[in-house]
């Protein structure tokens, strides 16, 4: 895992993506020595899924929705996707 400060990230994002992330390395972006962001290679599907689930959990808590509400919505999305695949 590579750590870069936000100024370095700002000036060399393309290089970091090409030289590090595309080769499978995670990059932590820091501000004043504290982590503020994380870039995960999209090929690391488990890490991407974990990051998305953590964000979803945070959004769920902020929204006031219940887990039941979210599961109902997920079922609707899956049903639409299933319907679209059959067409």
C-alpha positions, 0 to 999 in steps of 0.5 A, spaced: 500 500 500 502 506 498 501 513 501 501 520 498 499 526 501 493 530 497 498 535 494 502 529 491 496 526 489 493 532 485 499 533 481 500 526 479 494 522 479 495 520 472 502 517 474 499 514 480 493 510 477 498 508 471 504 506 475 501 503 481 493 502 481 493 499 474 498 494 477 494 492 483 497 497 488 492 500 493 493 508 494 492 512 501 491 519 500 493 523 506 492 530 508 496 532 514 498 525 515 491 522 516 488 518 511 482 522 507 481 517 501 483 510 498 484 508 491 482 501 490 484 497 483 478 495 480 480 488 479 480 487 487 473 485 486 473 483 494 476 490 496 471 494 491 465 490 494 467 491 501 468 499 500 461 499 497 458 496 502 461 500 508 459 506 504 452 503 503 452 502 511 454 509 512 449 512 507 443 507 510 445 510 517 444 517 515 438 516 511 434 513 516 432 507 512 431 500 515 435 494 513 428 491 510 427 498 506 434 496 503 432 489 502 426 491 498 429 495 494 434 490 492 429 485 490 426 490 486 432 492 482 434 484 481 427 483 478 428 489 473 435 486 471 432 479 471 426 482 466 431 486 462 435 480 461 429 476 459 428 481 453 
